[in-house]
Amino acid sequence: MPGQDRPFDPTHTLVLATSGDATAEASAMATAVRAVLDHADTVTLHLDPGALASDHPELAAELRAATEQVDDGVRRASVDRVREPLAALLDLVDVHRFVTLERLDASRDGRQVLHYVPDHTTFEVDATAAEGVVDAVSRAVADEPASLLPATVLADWDVDGTQYELAPPSLCVDGATCFGLGPLDRVAFDDADRTIRLTWAAGDGLLATAGELLGPNRPERFEFDSANRYVHVAEAFETVADALGADRETTERR
């Protein structure tokens, strides 16, 4: 199939802002995946139907019947054939949602459109692989606690020898510790002092990485010597805040 050897290069990533609500997380992700499937023709599932059968035997049987095993733990099907049982799997709010389904990739005409890893809440799409897919997902999650953001570095800067990188879905520190942007609750901009202050919601509902547990706390304040650098970083945080519905406050230069 044309383009099948092309490496997956996501253009956008979905960021959840659910503050630990597992039901809301499941709804947002399921809604986003369904929107992508409308722009795909094939899905590849890293799936364990045997584990699913322990609690959901009928659904496991439906998924086995709708898919073909192509490798150990890997099954493939056309979107039309698997859409209904897959929707039922994605709607589950128990452990099977992110244990039984390890990974889901969707493609169109041989080009990968979606990479979804439920356990890590990783949801990445390539806008160039299917025209209109980004707009479709954005519309679908408009009423969900989630938003699509560019999967690129929106801004990078250095403060007192510490390097920061705002690259959805994370804010990374020194390239070693990354904090999910989902809990971002408020961003305050002080134009006079060229300072940005972040307020994070307690408990983002995601499993913290070892680096986040043992490393530095979430960044809360940045002060800039350069006016141009401040404006650049502030604009990037405005983009993120607007997408996630975080509060914004600006103190303008007098």
ZIQUIMO-V971959 format. One record per residue. RES is the residue in three letters. PSI is psi as a letter, one per 40 degrees, with the letter a starting at -180 (none if undefined). D_CENTER is the distance of its C-alpha to the mean C-alpha in Angstrom with 1 decimal. Layout:
# ZIQUIMO-V971959
RES,PSI,D_CENTER
RES,PSI,D_CENTER
This chain:
# ZIQUIMO-V971959
MET,i,27.9
PRO,h,27.3
GLY,e,24.4
GLN,d,23.7
ASP,e,24.1
ARG,h,21.9
PRO,i,19.1
PHE,h,15.5
ASP,g,14.5
PRO,i,11.1
THR,d,11.6
HIS,i,8.4
THR,i,4.7
LEU,h,3.2
VAL,h,4.1
LEU,i,6.4
ALA,g,10.0
THR,e,12.1
SER,f,14.4
GLY,e,14.8
ASP,h,15.5
ALA,d,14.8
THR,d,16.1
ALA,d,14.0
GLU,d,10.7
ALA,d,12.3
SER,d,13.5
ALA,d,10.3
MET,d,8.7
ALA,d,12.2
THR,d,12.8
ALA,d,10.0
VAL,d,11.2
ARG,d,14.7
ALA,d,14.4
VAL,d,13.5
LEU,d,16.4
ASP,e,18.7
HIS,e,18.3
ALA,i,18.6
ASP,e,21.7
THR,i,20.9
VAL,i,18.5
THR,h,18.7
LEU,h,18.1
HIS,g,18.4
LEU,i,20.1
ASP,g,22.9
PRO,d,25.0
GLY,d,27.6
ALA,d,25.5
LEU,d,24.4
ALA,d,28.1
SER,d,29.1
ASP,d,27.6
HIS,g,26.9
PRO,d,29.7
GLU,d,29.8
LEU,d,26.1
ALA,d,26.4
ALA,d,29.4
GLU,d,27.9
LEU,d,25.0
ARG,d,27.6
ALA,d,29.7
ALA,e,27.1
THR,i,25.8
GLU,h,27.6
GLN,h,27.3
VAL,e,26.9
ASP,i,26.5
ASP,h,26.6
GLY,e,23.7
VAL,h,22.4
ARG,i,23.1
ARG,i,22.9
ALA,i,23.8
SER,i,24.0
VAL,d,21.6
ASP,d,24.7
ARG,d,26.1
VAL,e,23.1
ARG,d,21.4
GLU,d,23.2
PRO,d,22.9
LEU,d,19.3
ALA,d,18.6
ALA,d,20.7
LEU,d,18.8
LEU,d,15.4
ASP,e,17.2
LEU,i,18.5
VAL,e,17.8
ASP,a,19.7
VAL,d,19.0
HIS,d,19.1
ARG,d,15.7
PHE,e,14.2
VAL,d,17.5
THR,d,19.3
LEU,h,16.4
GLU,d,15.2
ARG,i,13.4
LEU,h,13.4
ASP,h,14.0
ALA,i,15.3
SER,i,17.9
ARG,h,20.3
ASP,f,23.8
GLY,e,22.8
ARG,h,19.9
GLN,h,16.4
VAL,d,14.1
LEU,i,11.1
HIS,h,9.8
TYR,h,8.4
VAL,g,9.2
PRO,d,9.6
ASP,d,11.3
HIS,e,8.7
THR,f,5.8
THR,h,4.6
PHE,h,4.2
GLU,h,6.3
VAL,i,9.4
ASP,h,12.7
ALA,d,14.6
THR,e,17.8
ALA,e,17.9
ALA,h,18.3
GLU,h,19.7
GLY,e,18.2
VAL,d,15.0
VAL,d,12.9
ASP,d,15.5
ALA,d,15.5
VAL,d,11.8
SER,d,12.3
ARG,d,15.6
ALA,d,14.4
VAL,e,12.0
ALA,d,14.6
ASP,e,16.0
GLU,i,13.0
PRO,g,11.5
ALA,i,8.3
SER,i,8.2
LEU,h,7.4
LEU,i,8.5
PRO,h,10.4
ALA,g,9.3
THR,i,12.6
VAL,h,14.7
LEU,d,15.6
ALA,i,18.3
ASP,i,20.0
TRP,i,23.1
ASP,h,25.6
VAL,h,27.1
ASP,f,30.1
GLY,e,29.2
THR,h,25.6
GLN,h,23.0
TYR,i,19.8
GLU,h,16.9
LEU,h,14.3
ALA,g,11.6
PRO,h,8.1
PRO,f,6.1
SER,i,9.5
LEU,h,13.2
CYS,i,15.2
VAL,h,18.9
ASP,f,21.4
GLY,e,18.9
ALA,d,19.2
THR,h,17.2
CYS,h,13.7
PHE,h,12.7
GLY,i,9.4
LEU,e,9.7
GLY,d,9.2
PRO,e,12.9
LEU,h,14.3
ASP,d,17.2
ARG,i,19.6
VAL,h,20.4
ALA,h,24.1
PHE,h,25.7
ASP,g,29.3
ASP,d,30.7
ALA,d,34.0
ASP,e,32.9
ARG,f,30.0
THR,h,27.8
ILE,h,24.2
ARG,h,23.6
LEU,h,20.4
THR,h,20.4
TRP,h,17.8
ALA,i,17.8
ALA,h,19.2
GLY,g,17.3
ASP,e,13.5
GLY,e,13.8
LEU,i,11.8
LEU,h,14.1
ALA,i,15.1
THR,i,15.7
ALA,d,19.4
GLY,d,19.0
GLU,d,17.8
LEU,d,20.5
LEU,e,23.2
GLY,a,22.3
PRO,i,22.6
ASN,i,21.6
ARG,h,18.8
PRO,i,20.3
GLU,e,22.1
ARG,h,24.5
PHE,h,25.0
GLU,h,28.4
PHE,h,29.1
ASP,d,32.5
SER,h,31.7
ALA,d,31.4
ASN,d,29.6
ARG,d,27.0
TYR,d,26.5
VAL,d,26.1
HIS,d,23.5
VAL,d,21.3
ALA,d,22.0
GLU,d,20.9
ALA,d,17.5
PHE,d,17.0
GLU,d,18.4
THR,d,15.7
VAL,d,13.0
ALA,d,15.3
ASP,d,16.1
ALA,d,12.6
LEU,e,11.8
GLY,f,15.5
ALA,i,16.6
ASP,i,20.4
ARG,h,22.0
GLU,h,25.5
THR,h,27.6
THR,h,31.0
GLU,i,32.6
ARG,h,35.3
ARG,none,38.7
